[in-house]
Amino acid sequence: MNKQALINALFSSLGAFVCIGFLAYLNSSIEGAIWLIPPFGASMVLVMAVYDSPLAKPKNLILGHILSALSGVIIFYLLGNTFVSLGFGVALAVFVMMITNTVHPPAGANPIIVILTGQSLSFVFLPVAVGAIIIVAFAYLYNKLLKRNYI
């Protein structure tokens, strides 16, 4: 690995640390509110390491997460928590992301989280929508600071 690649990896890692650390801080300091979900870690890989990928773009990240979580809520409401509902939840998320051109692979985990934990529509707002918006805002500012073309 050359020196520039190493520096790039260090700055990308630092960005992931700062953003996830901030969400984790909110998660631990505001009682009763969930701010952090595991798919956000994977989203950080995209916005920090492959920020020029279409899968990392703001529209994909925000709408991919929202539509996938909403898919989970709908399927949970209709079918409850079963092995079939888990499959349908992810399938619906993939379908909706594809037809809306908002594919964001980390968001594919959202229906699983929603169904396994029995989340309601409020989960789509917080942590999903708010967290995704925070990640995009951070990625935009951080990548701009590093003179990277994120948006």
DSSP file (Angstrom, degrees, kcal/mol; ACC not computed):
  #  RESIDUE AA STRUCTURE BP1 BP2  ACC     N-H-->O    O-->H-N    N-H-->O    O-->H-N    TCO  KAPPA ALPHA  PHI   PSI    X-CA   Y-CA   Z-CA
    1    1 A M              0   0    0      0, 0.0     2,-0.1     0, 0.0     0, 0.0   0.000 360.0 360.0 360.0 130.6    0.0    0.0    0.0
    2    2 A N     >  -     0   0    0      1,-0.1     4,-2.0     4,-0.0     5,-0.2  -0.303 360.0-103.5 -80.2 169.7    1.4    3.4   -1.0
    3    3 A K  H  > S+     0   0    0      1,-0.2     4,-2.4     2,-0.2     5,-0.2   0.887 119.0  51.3 -61.3 -43.2    1.6    6.4    1.4
    4    4 A Q  H  > S+     0   0    0      1,-0.2     4,-2.5     2,-0.2    -1,-0.2   0.894 109.6  50.1 -64.2 -40.2   -1.4    8.2   -0.2
    5    5 A A  H  > S+     0   0    0      2,-0.2     4,-2.3     1,-0.2    -1,-0.2   0.890 110.8  50.2 -64.7 -38.9   -3.7    5.1    0.0
    6    6 A L  H  X S+     0   0    0     -4,-2.0     4,-2.3     2,-0.2    -2,-0.2   0.916 111.1  47.9 -65.0 -43.8   -2.7    4.7    3.7
    7    7 A I  H  X S+     0   0    0     -4,-2.4     4,-2.6     2,-0.2     5,-0.2   0.913 111.7  50.7 -62.6 -43.2   -3.5    8.4    4.4
    8    8 A N  H  X S+     0   0    0     -4,-2.5     4,-2.4     1,-0.2    -2,-0.2   0.912 110.5  49.2 -61.0 -43.5   -6.8    8.0    2.6
    9    9 A A  H  X S+     0   0    0     -4,-2.3     4,-2.4     2,-0.2    -1,-0.2   0.894 110.9  50.3 -63.7 -40.4   -7.7    4.9    4.6
   10   10 A L  H  X S+     0   0    0     -4,-2.3     4,-2.4     2,-0.2    -2,-0.2   0.928 112.3  45.9 -65.1 -44.8   -6.8    6.7    7.9
   11   11 A F  H  X S+     0   0    0     -4,-2.6     4,-2.2     2,-0.2    -2,-0.2   0.877 112.7  50.8 -66.8 -36.4   -8.9    9.7    7.1
   12   12 A S  H  X S+     0   0    0     -4,-2.4     4,-2.1    -5,-0.2    -2,-0.2   0.921 111.7  47.8 -64.5 -43.5  -11.8    7.5    6.0
   13   13 A S  H  X S+     0   0    0     -4,-2.4     4,-2.4     2,-0.2    -2,-0.2   0.893 110.1  52.5 -63.8 -40.8  -11.6    5.6    9.2
   14   14 A L  H  X S+     0   0    0     -4,-2.4     4,-2.6     2,-0.2    -1,-0.2   0.916 108.4  50.7 -62.1 -43.3  -11.4    8.8   11.2
   15   15 A G  H  X S+     0   0    0     -4,-2.2     4,-2.4     1,-0.2     5,-0.3   0.916 110.4  48.9 -60.4 -43.9  -14.6   10.0    9.5
   16   16 A A  H  X S+     0   0    0     -4,-2.1     4,-2.3     1,-0.2     5,-0.4   0.906 111.3  51.0 -62.0 -41.7  -16.4    6.7   10.3
   17   17 A F  H  X S+     0   0    0     -4,-2.4     4,-2.3     1,-0.2    -2,-0.2   0.934 111.6  46.4 -60.6 -48.1  -15.3    7.0   13.9
   18   18 A V  H  X S+     0   0    0     -4,-2.6     4,-2.1     2,-0.2    -2,-0.2   0.937 116.5  42.5 -63.8 -48.4  -16.5   10.6   14.4
   19   19 A C  H  X S+     0   0    0     -4,-2.4     4,-2.2     2,-0.2     5,-0.2   0.947 119.6  40.8 -68.1 -49.2  -19.9   10.0   12.8
   20   20 A I  H  X S+     0   0    0     -4,-2.3     4,-2.8    -5,-0.3     5,-0.2   0.885 113.8  55.3 -67.1 -36.7  -20.7    6.7   14.4
   21   21 A G  H  X S+     0   0    0     -4,-2.3     4,-2.3    -5,-0.4    -1,-0.2   0.900 107.7  49.7 -59.9 -40.3  -19.3    8.0   17.7
   22   22 A F  H  X S+     0   0    0     -4,-2.1     4,-2.4     2,-0.2    -2,-0.2   0.933 112.6  45.8 -64.1 -47.0  -21.7   10.9   17.5
   23   23 A L  H  X S+     0   0    0     -4,-2.2     4,-2.5     1,-0.2    -2,-0.2   0.889 113.0  50.8 -63.5 -38.3  -24.7    8.7   16.9
   24   24 A A  H  X S+     0   0    0     -4,-2.8     4,-2.1     2,-0.2    -1,-0.2   0.884 108.3  52.6 -66.2 -38.0  -23.5    6.3   19.6
   25   25 A Y  H  X S+     0   0    0     -4,-2.3     4,-1.8     2,-0.2    -2,-0.2   0.945 111.2  45.9 -61.3 -48.3  -23.2    9.3   22.0
   26   26 A L  H  X S+     0   0    0     -4,-2.4     4,-1.8     1,-0.2    -2,-0.2   0.908 111.1  54.2 -59.2 -41.6  -26.8   10.4   21.2
   27   27 A N  H  < S+     0   0    0     -4,-2.5    -1,-0.2     1,-0.2    -2,-0.2   0.863 115.0  38.9 -60.9 -38.1  -27.9    6.8   21.6
   28   28 A S  H  < S+     0   0    0     -4,-2.1    -1,-0.2     1,-0.1    -2,-0.2   0.686 118.9  45.4 -88.5 -18.3  -26.4    6.5   25.1
   29   29 A S  H  < S+     0   0    0     -4,-1.8     2,-0.8    -5,-0.2    -2,-0.2   0.650  99.4  66.8-103.7 -15.0  -27.3   10.0   26.4
   30   30 A I  S >< S-     0   0    0     -4,-1.8     3,-1.8    -5,-0.2    -1,-0.2  -0.868  84.6-136.3-109.0 101.4  -30.9   10.4   25.3
   31   31 A E  T 3  S+     0   0    0     -2,-0.8     3,-0.1     1,-0.2    -3,-0.1  -0.265  81.3  12.0 -62.2 134.6  -32.9    7.9   27.3
   32   32 A G  T 3  S+     0   0    0      1,-0.2     2,-0.5    -5,-0.2    -1,-0.2   0.368 102.2 107.2  85.1  -4.7  -35.5    6.0   25.5
   33   33 A A    <   -     0   0    0     -3,-1.8     2,-0.6    -6,-0.2    -1,-0.2  -0.903  57.7-148.2-111.5 134.4  -34.4    7.0   22.0
   34   34 A I        +     0   0    0     -2,-0.5     3,-0.1    92,-0.2    -7,-0.1  -0.879  27.1 160.2 -97.3 125.6  -32.6    4.8   19.5
   35   35 A W        +     0   0    0     -2,-0.6     2,-0.4     1,-0.2    -1,-0.1   0.522  57.3  59.6-116.2 -14.4  -30.2    6.7   17.3
   36   36 A L        +     0   0    0    -12,-0.1    -1,-0.2   -13,-0.1    92,-0.1  -0.969  51.4 173.9-130.6 128.7  -27.9    3.9   16.1
   37   37 A I    >   -     0   0    0     -2,-0.4     3,-1.9    90,-0.1     4,-0.5  -0.959  41.9-112.4-128.1 149.9  -28.6    0.7   14.1
   38   38 A P  T >> S+     0   0    0      0, 0.0     3,-1.6     0, 0.0     4,-0.9   0.818 110.3  65.2 -52.9 -38.0  -26.1   -1.7   12.8
   39   39 A P  H 3> S+     0   0    0      0, 0.0     4,-2.1     0, 0.0     5,-0.2   0.776  89.6  69.0 -59.4 -22.1  -26.7   -0.9    9.1
   40   40 A F  H <> S+     0   0    0     -3,-1.9     4,-1.9     1,-0.2     5,-0.1   0.837  92.8  58.1 -64.8 -30.2  -25.4    2.6    9.7
   41   41 A G  H <> S+     0   0    0     -3,-1.6     4,-1.3    -4,-0.5    -1,-0.2   0.924 108.0  45.4 -62.4 -43.5  -21.9    1.1   10.2
   42   42 A A  H  X S+     0   0    0     -4,-0.9     4,-1.5     1,-0.2    -2,-0.2   0.859 109.0  56.3 -67.9 -35.1  -22.1   -0.4    6.7
   43   43 A S  H  X S+     0   0    0     -4,-2.1     4,-2.5     1,-0.2     5,-0.2   0.880 102.9  56.0 -62.7 -36.5  -23.4    2.9    5.3
   44   44 A M  H  X S+     0   0    0     -4,-1.9     4,-2.0     1,-0.2     5,-0.4   0.868 100.9  57.6 -64.1 -35.9  -20.3    4.6    6.7
   45   45 A V  H  X>S+     0   0    0     -4,-1.3     4,-2.5     1,-0.2     5,-0.9   0.932 110.2  44.9 -58.4 -44.2  -18.1    2.2    4.8
   46   46 A L  H  X5S+     0   0    0     -4,-1.5     4,-1.1     3,-0.2     7,-0.3   0.951 116.1  43.1 -66.1 -49.7  -19.8    3.4    1.6
   47   47 A V  H  <5S+     0   0    0     -4,-2.5    -1,-0.2     1,-0.2    -2,-0.2   0.718 125.4  34.1 -74.3 -19.1  -19.7    7.1    2.3
   48   48 A M  H  <5S+     0   0    0     -4,-2.0     3,-0.2    -5,-0.2    -2,-0.2   0.817 129.5  28.2 -99.9 -39.1  -16.1    7.1    3.6
   49   49 A A  H  <5S+     0   0    0     -4,-2.5    -3,-0.2    -5,-0.4    -2,-0.1   0.840 137.1  19.5 -96.5 -36.8  -14.4    4.4    1.5
   50   50 A V  S ><<S+     0   0    0     -4,-1.1     3,-2.5    -5,-0.9     6,-0.3  -0.342  73.1 153.6-129.0  51.9  -16.3    4.4   -1.8
   51   51 A Y  T 3   +     0   0    0      1,-0.3    -1,-0.1    -3,-0.2    -4,-0.1   0.634  69.8  58.7 -58.6 -18.8  -17.9    7.8   -1.6
   52   52 A D  T 3  S+     0   0    0     -3,-0.1    -1,-0.3    -6,-0.1    -5,-0.1   0.393  81.4 109.9 -94.1   3.8  -18.1    8.1   -5.4
   53   53 A S  S X  S-     0   0    0     -3,-2.5     3,-1.6    -7,-0.3     4,-0.5  -0.538  75.3-128.9 -75.2 142.1  -20.2    4.9   -5.7
   54   54 A P  G >  S+     0   0    0      0, 0.0     3,-1.0     0, 0.0     6,-0.3   0.818 109.8  63.1 -58.5 -28.9  -23.9    5.4   -6.8
   55   55 A L  G 3  S+     0   0    0      1,-0.2    -8,-0.1    -5,-0.1    -9,-0.1   0.683 102.1  50.4 -69.5 -17.0  -24.8    3.2   -3.8
   56   56 A A  G <  S+     0   0    0     -3,-1.6    -1,-0.2    -6,-0.3    48,-0.1   0.489  82.6 120.0 -97.9  -5.8  -23.3    5.8   -1.4
   57   57 A K  S <> S-     0   0    0     -3,-1.0     4,-2.7    -4,-0.5     3,-0.2  -0.224  75.9-112.7 -63.7 150.9  -25.2    8.8   -2.9
   58   58 A P  H  > S+     0   0    0      0, 0.0     4,-2.9     0, 0.0     5,-0.4   0.875 115.0  52.5 -52.3 -45.6  -27.5   10.7   -0.6
   59   59 A K  H  >>S+     0   0    0      1,-0.2     4,-1.9     2,-0.2     5,-0.6   0.925 113.4  44.4 -58.8 -45.0  -30.7    9.7   -2.4
   60   60 A N  H  >5S+     0   0    0     -6,-0.3     4,-1.7    -3,-0.2     5,-0.3   0.920 115.9  46.4 -66.4 -44.1  -29.8    6.1   -2.2
   61   61 A L  H  X5S+     0   0    0     -4,-2.7     4,-1.8     3,-0.2     5,-0.2   0.958 120.1  36.5 -65.6 -50.8  -28.6    6.2    1.5
   62   62 A I  H  X5S+     0   0    0     -4,-2.9     4,-2.5    -5,-0.2     5,-0.2   0.978 125.8  36.1 -69.7 -55.7  -31.6    8.2    2.8
   63   63 A L  H  X5S+     0   0    0     -4,-1.9     4,-3.1    -5,-0.4     5,-0.3   0.865 114.6  57.3 -69.6 -34.1  -34.4    6.7    0.7
   64   64 A G  H  X<S+     0   0    0     -4,-1.7     4,-1.9    -5,-0.6    -1,-0.2   0.942 111.8  42.1 -58.9 -47.1  -32.9    3.2    0.7
   65   65 A H  H  X S+     0   0    0     -4,-1.8     4,-2.4    -5,-0.3     5,-0.2   0.935 117.6  46.3 -65.0 -46.3  -32.9    3.2    4.5
   66   66 A I  H  X S+     0   0    0     -4,-2.5     4,-2.6     1,-0.2     5,-0.2   0.951 115.0  44.9 -63.6 -49.6  -36.4    4.7    4.8
   67   67 A L  H  X S+     0   0    0     -4,-3.1     4,-2.0     1,-0.2    -1,-0.2   0.862 114.3  49.7 -65.2 -35.6  -38.0    2.5    2.2
   68   68 A S  H  X S+     0   0    0     -4,-1.9     4,-1.9    -5,-0.3    -1,-0.2   0.917 112.2  46.4 -69.2 -43.3  -36.4   -0.6    3.6
   69   69 A A  H  X S+     0   0    0     -4,-2.4     4,-2.2     1,-0.2    -2,-0.2   0.911 112.4  51.5 -64.7 -40.6  -37.5    0.1    7.1
   70   70 A L  H  X S+     0   0    0     -4,-2.6     4,-2.6    -5,-0.2    -1,-0.2   0.883 105.8  55.4 -62.8 -38.3  -41.0    0.9    5.9
   71   71 A S  H  X S+     0   0    0     -4,-2.0     4,-2.4     1,-0.2     5,-0.2   0.919 108.1  49.1 -58.3 -44.1  -41.0   -2.4    4.1
   72   72 A G  H  X S+     0   0    0     -4,-1.9     4,-2.7     2,-0.2    -2,-0.2   0.901 110.0  50.4 -62.6 -42.0  -40.3   -4.1    7.4
   73   73 A V  H  X S+     0   0    0     -4,-2.2     4,-2.5     2,-0.2    -2,-0.2   0.926 111.7  48.1 -63.2 -44.9  -43.0   -2.2    9.2
   74   74 A I  H  X S+     0   0    0     -4,-2.6     4,-2.1     2,-0.2    -2,-0.2   0.937 114.9  44.3 -62.0 -47.9  -45.6   -3.1    6.6
   75   75 A I  H  X>S+     0   0    0     -4,-2.4     4,-3.4     2,-0.2     5,-0.6   0.903 112.9  51.4 -66.8 -40.3  -44.7   -6.8    6.5
   76   76 A F  H  X5S+     0   0    0     -4,-2.7     4,-2.1    -5,-0.2    -1,-0.2   0.921 110.4  49.9 -60.9 -42.7  -44.5   -7.0   10.3
   77   77 A Y  H  <5S+     0   0    0     -4,-2.5    -1,-0.2    -5,-0.2    -2,-0.2   0.892 119.3  37.6 -61.5 -40.3  -48.0   -5.4   10.5
   78   78 A L  H  <5S+     0   0    0     -4,-2.1    -2,-0.2    -5,-0.2    -1,-0.2   0.877 136.3  13.5 -80.3 -39.0  -49.3   -7.9    8.0
   79   79 A L  H  <5S-     0   0    0     -4,-3.4    -3,-0.2     1,-0.3     6,-0.2   0.521  88.3-143.7-120.6  -9.3  -47.5  -11.1    9.0
   80   80 A G     << -     0   0    0     -4,-2.1     2,-0.9    -5,-0.6    -1,-0.3  -0.391  56.4 -29.9  75.3-157.3  -45.9  -10.6   12.4
   81   81 A N  S    S+     0   0    0     -2,-0.1     2,-0.3     4,-0.1    -1,-0.1  -0.818  87.6 128.3-103.5  95.4  -42.5  -12.1   13.2
   82   82 A T  S  > S-     0   0    0     -2,-0.9     4,-2.0     1,-0.1     5,-0.2  -0.894  71.8-105.0-137.4 168.3  -42.1  -15.3   11.3
   83   83 A F  H  > S+     0   0    0     -2,-0.3     4,-1.7     1,-0.2     5,-0.1   0.856 123.2  52.3 -63.2 -32.3  -39.5  -16.8    9.0
   84   84 A V  H  > S+     0   0    0      2,-0.2     4,-2.8     1,-0.2    -1,-0.2   0.908 107.0  51.0 -69.1 -42.4  -41.7  -16.0    6.1
   85   85 A S  H  > S+     0   0    0      1,-0.2     4,-2.9     2,-0.2    -2,-0.2   0.872 107.0  54.3 -65.6 -35.2  -42.2  -12.4    7.1
   86   86 A L  H  X S+     0   0    0     -4,-2.0     4,-2.0     2,-0.2     5,-0.2   0.933 111.6  44.6 -62.9 -44.6  -38.4  -11.9    7.4
   87   87 A G  H  X S+     0   0    0     -4,-1.7     4,-2.5     1,-0.2    -2,-0.2   0.930 115.4  47.1 -63.7 -45.7  -38.0  -13.2    3.8
   88   88 A F  H  X S+     0   0    0     -4,-2.8     4,-3.0     2,-0.2     5,-0.2   0.886 109.2  55.5 -63.4 -38.8  -40.9  -11.1    2.6
   89   89 A G  H  X S+     0   0    0     -4,-2.9     4,-2.0     2,-0.2    -1,-0.2   0.934 112.6  40.4 -60.4 -47.9  -39.6   -8.0    4.4
   90   90 A V  H  X S+     0   0    0     -4,-2.0     4,-2.6     2,-0.2    -1,-0.2   0.904 115.0  52.9 -68.3 -40.5  -36.1   -8.2    2.7
   91   91 A A  H  X S+     0   0    0     -4,-2.5     4,-2.6    -5,-0.2    -2,-0.2   0.922 110.2  47.4 -60.5 -44.2  -37.7   -9.1   -0.6
   92   92 A L  H  X S+     0   0    0     -4,-3.0     4,-3.0     2,-0.2     5,-0.2   0.902 110.9  52.1 -64.2 -40.2  -40.0   -6.1   -0.5
   93   93 A A  H  X S+     0   0    0     -4,-2.0     4,-2.6    -5,-0.2     5,-0.2   0.930 110.9  46.9 -60.9 -45.8  -37.1   -3.8    0.5
   94   94 A V  H  X S+     0   0    0     -4,-2.6     4,-2.3     2,-0.2    -2,-0.2   0.939 114.3  48.1 -60.7 -47.4  -35.0   -5.1   -2.5
   95   95 A F  H  X S+     0   0    0     -4,-2.6     4,-2.6    -5,-0.2     5,-0.2   0.940 113.8  45.5 -59.1 -50.1  -38.0   -4.6   -4.8
   96   96 A V  H  X S+     0   0    0     -4,-3.0     4,-1.5     1,-0.2    -1,-0.2   0.906 113.2  49.4 -65.0 -42.3  -38.8   -1.1   -3.6
   97   97 A M  H  <>S+     0   0    0     -4,-2.6     5,-2.7    -5,-0.2     6,-0.4   0.899 113.0  48.7 -63.4 -38.3  -35.2    0.1   -3.7
   98   98 A M  H ><5S+     0   0    0     -4,-2.3     3,-0.9    -5,-0.2    -2,-0.2   0.928 112.0  45.8 -69.0 -44.1  -34.8   -1.3   -7.2
   99   99 A I  H 3<5S+     0   0    0     -4,-2.6    -1,-0.2     1,-0.2    -2,-0.2   0.740 117.5  44.8 -74.3 -19.4  -38.0    0.2   -8.7
  100  100 A T  T 3<5S-     0   0    0     -4,-1.5    -1,-0.2    -5,-0.2    -2,-0.2   0.389 108.5-124.1 -99.0   2.4  -37.2    3.6   -7.1
  101  101 A N  T < 5S+     0   0    0     -3,-0.9    -3,-0.2    -4,-0.4    -4,-0.1   0.901  77.3 119.9  55.7  44.2  -33.5    3.5   -8.1
  102  102 A T      < +     0   0    0     -5,-2.7     2,-0.2    -6,-0.2    -4,-0.2  -0.145  33.8 164.7-127.1  37.1  -32.5    3.9   -4.5
  103  103 A V        +     0   0    0     -6,-0.4   -39,-0.1    -5,-0.1   -43,-0.1  -0.386   4.0 163.8 -64.4 125.9  -30.5    0.8   -3.9
  104  104 A H    >   -     0   0    0     -2,-0.2     3,-2.1   -40,-0.1     4,-0.4  -0.821  26.6-152.7-142.1  97.0  -28.3    1.0   -0.8
  105  105 A P  G >  S+     0   0    0      0, 0.0     3,-1.9     0, 0.0     4,-0.3   0.788  90.4  59.2 -48.5 -41.6  -27.2   -2.5    0.3
  106  106 A P  G >  S+     0   0    0      0, 0.0     3,-1.6     0, 0.0     4,-0.2   0.835  96.2  65.2 -58.2 -28.1  -26.8   -1.8    4.1
  107  107 A A  G X  S+     0   0    0     -3,-2.1     3,-1.7     1,-0.3   -67,-0.1   0.697  80.1  80.6 -67.3 -18.3  -30.5   -0.9    4.1
  108  108 A G  G <  S+     0   0    0     -3,-1.9     4,-0.4    -4,-0.4    -1,-0.3   0.703  86.7  59.0 -61.3 -18.3  -31.4   -4.4    3.3
  109  109 A A  G <> S+     0   0    0     -3,-1.6     4,-1.9    -4,-0.3     3,-0.3   0.667  84.1  82.9 -82.2 -17.4  -30.9   -5.3    7.0
  110  110 A N  H <> S+     0   0    0     -3,-1.7     4,-2.8    -4,-0.2     5,-0.2   0.896  86.3  51.8 -58.9 -45.2  -33.5   -2.8    8.1
  111  111 A P  H  > S+     0   0    0      0, 0.0     4,-2.8     0, 0.0     5,-0.3   0.879 108.5  53.2 -61.2 -33.7  -36.6   -5.1    7.6
  112  112 A I  H  > S+     0   0    0     -4,-0.4     4,-2.7    -3,-0.3     5,-0.3   0.938 111.5  44.9 -64.0 -45.9  -34.8   -7.8    9.6
  113  113 A I  H  X S+     0   0    0     -4,-1.9     4,-2.0     2,-0.2     6,-0.2   0.940 114.9  48.8 -61.2 -47.6  -34.3   -5.4   12.5
  114  114 A V  H  X>S+     0   0    0     -4,-2.8     5,-2.2     1,-0.2     4,-0.8   0.932 116.5  41.1 -59.3 -48.8  -37.8   -4.0   12.3
  115  115 A I  H  <5S+     0   0    0     -4,-2.8     3,-0.5    -5,-0.2    -2,-0.2   0.922 114.9  49.2 -70.6 -44.7  -39.5   -7.5   12.2
  116  116 A L  H  <5S+     0   0    0     -4,-2.7    -1,-0.2    -5,-0.3    -2,-0.2   0.834 121.0  36.2 -64.7 -31.2  -37.3   -9.2   14.8
  117  117 A T  H  <5S-     0   0    0     -4,-2.0    -1,-0.2    -5,-0.3    -2,-0.2   0.443 107.0-122.8-103.0  -0.3  -37.8   -6.3   17.3
  118  118 A G  T  <5 -     0   0    0     -4,-0.8    -3,-0.2    -3,-0.5    -4,-0.1   0.894  43.2-177.7  65.4  42.7  -41.4   -5.5   16.4
  119  119 A Q      < -     0   0    0     -5,-2.2     2,-0.1    -6,-0.2    -1,-0.1  -0.322  13.0-144.1 -75.9 156.8  -40.8   -1.9   15.5
  120  120 A S    >>  -     0   0    0     -2,-0.0     3,-1.5   -44,-0.0     4,-0.5  -0.413  40.0 -79.3-107.6-174.7  -43.6    0.5   14.5
  121  121 A L  H >> S+     0   0    0      1,-0.3     3,-1.1     2,-0.2     4,-0.9   0.788 122.8  68.7 -58.7 -30.3  -43.7    3.4   12.0
  122  122 A S  H 3> S+     0   0    0      1,-0.3     4,-2.6     2,-0.2     3,-0.4   0.812  90.0  63.6 -61.7 -28.2  -42.0    5.7   14.5
  123  123 A F  H <4>S+     0   0    0     -3,-1.5     5,-1.8     1,-0.2    -1,-0.3   0.822  94.3  60.6 -63.5 -31.6  -38.8    3.6   14.0
  124  124 A V  I <<>S+     0   0    0     -3,-1.1     5,-2.3    -4,-0.5    -1,-0.2   0.865 111.2  40.1 -64.8 -34.6  -38.8    4.7   10.3
  125  125 A F  I  <>S+     0   0    0     -4,-0.9     5,-2.5    -3,-0.4     6,-0.3   0.965 116.8  50.3 -76.4 -56.7  -38.4    8.3   11.5
  126  126 A L  I  <5S+     0   0    0     -4,-2.6    -1,-0.3     3,-0.2   -92,-0.2  -0.970 124.9   1.9-131.9 115.8  -36.0    7.8   14.4
  127  127 A P  I  >5S+     0   0    0      0, 0.0     4,-2.4     0, 0.0     5,-0.4  -0.967 132.8  48.9 -97.5 -12.8  -33.5    6.3   14.1
  128  128 A V  I  ><S+     0   0    0     -5,-1.8     4,-2.5     2,-0.2     5,-0.2   0.953 118.2  28.6 -63.9 -63.5  -33.7    5.5   10.4
  129  129 A A  I  ><S+     0   0    0     -5,-2.3     4,-2.3    -6,-0.2     5,-0.2   0.941 126.2  44.7 -65.1 -48.0  -34.6    8.7    8.6
  130  130 A V  H  ><S+     0   0    0     -5,-2.5     4,-2.3     1,-0.2    -1,-0.2   0.926 115.7  47.7 -63.3 -44.6  -32.9   11.1   11.1
  131  131 A G  H  X S+     0   0    0     -4,-2.4     4,-2.4    -6,-0.3    -1,-0.2   0.906 111.3  50.4 -63.0 -42.0  -29.8    8.9   11.4
  132  132 A A  H  X S+     0   0    0     -4,-2.5     4,-2.3    -5,-0.4    -1,-0.2   0.895 110.5  49.9 -63.5 -40.0  -29.5    8.6    7.6
  133  133 A I  H  X S+     0   0    0     -4,-2.3     4,-2.7     2,-0.2     5,-0.2   0.905 110.0  50.8 -65.5 -41.4  -29.8   12.3    7.2
  134  134 A I  H  X S+     0   0    0     -4,-2.3     4,-2.8     2,-0.2     5,-0.2   0.925 110.4  49.8 -60.4 -44.5  -27.1   12.9    9.8
  135  135 A I  H  X S+     0   0    0     -4,-2.4     4,-2.9     2,-0.2    -2,-0.2   0.924 112.5  46.7 -61.8 -44.8  -24.8   10.4    8.0
  136  136 A V  H  X S+     0   0    0     -4,-2.3     4,-2.6     2,-0.2    -2,-0.2   0.925 113.2  48.5 -64.3 -45.0  -25.3   12.2    4.6
  137  137 A A  H  X S+     0   0    0     -4,-2.7     4,-2.3     2,-0.2     5,-0.2   0.930 114.8  45.6 -61.3 -45.0  -24.8   15.6    6.1
  138  138 A F  H  X S+     0   0    0     -4,-2.8     4,-3.3    -5,-0.2     5,-0.3   0.942 112.8  50.1 -62.2 -47.3  -21.6   14.5    7.9
  139  139 A A  H  X S+     0   0    0     -4,-2.9     4,-2.4    -5,-0.2     5,-0.3   0.891 110.4  50.7 -60.5 -40.3  -20.4   12.7    4.7
  140  140 A Y  H  X S+     0   0    0     -4,-2.6     4,-2.0    -5,-0.2    -1,-0.2   0.961 116.3  39.7 -61.2 -51.7  -21.0   15.8    2.6
  141  141 A L  H  X S+     0   0    0     -4,-2.3     4,-2.3     2,-0.2    -2,-0.2   0.919 118.4  46.7 -66.2 -44.7  -19.1   18.1    5.0
  142  142 A Y  H  X S+     0   0    0     -4,-3.3     4,-1.7    -5,-0.2    -2,-0.2   0.931 114.7  45.5 -66.0 -46.6  -16.3   15.6    5.8
  143  143 A N  H  <>S+     0   0    0     -4,-2.4     5,-3.5    -5,-0.3    -1,-0.2   0.861 112.1  52.7 -67.2 -33.9  -15.6   14.6    2.2
  144  144 A K  H ><5S+     0   0    0     -4,-2.0     3,-1.6    -5,-0.3    -1,-0.2   0.915 106.8  53.1 -64.1 -42.3  -15.8   18.3    1.1
  145  145 A L  H 3<5S+     0   0    0     -4,-2.3    -2,-0.2     1,-0.3    -1,-0.2   0.868 111.1  46.4 -58.7 -37.2  -13.2   19.1    3.8
  146  146 A L  T 3<5S-     0   0    0     -4,-1.7    -1,-0.3    -5,-0.1    -2,-0.2   0.365 117.5-115.9 -87.0   4.9  -11.0   16.3    2.3
  147  147 A K  T < 5 +     0   0    0     -3,-1.6     2,-0.3     1,-0.2    -3,-0.2   0.851  66.5 146.1  61.3  36.9  -11.6   17.7   -1.2
  148  148 A R      < -     0   0    0     -5,-3.5     2,-1.3    -6,-0.1     3,-0.2  -0.775  55.4-121.6-100.2 149.3  -13.4   14.5   -2.2
  149  149 A N        +     0   0    0     -2,-0.3    -5,-0.1     1,-0.2    -9,-0.1  -0.701  49.2 151.0 -93.1  87.1  -16.3   14.5   -4.7
  150  150 A Y              0   0    0     -2,-1.3    -1,-0.2   -10,-0.2   -10,-0.1   0.914 360.0 360.0 -83.9 -45.9  -19.1   12.9   -2.6
  151  151 A I              0   0    0     -3,-0.2    -1,-0.1   -11,-0.1    -2,-0.1   0.412 360.0 360.0-106.8 360.0  -22.2   14.6   -4.1
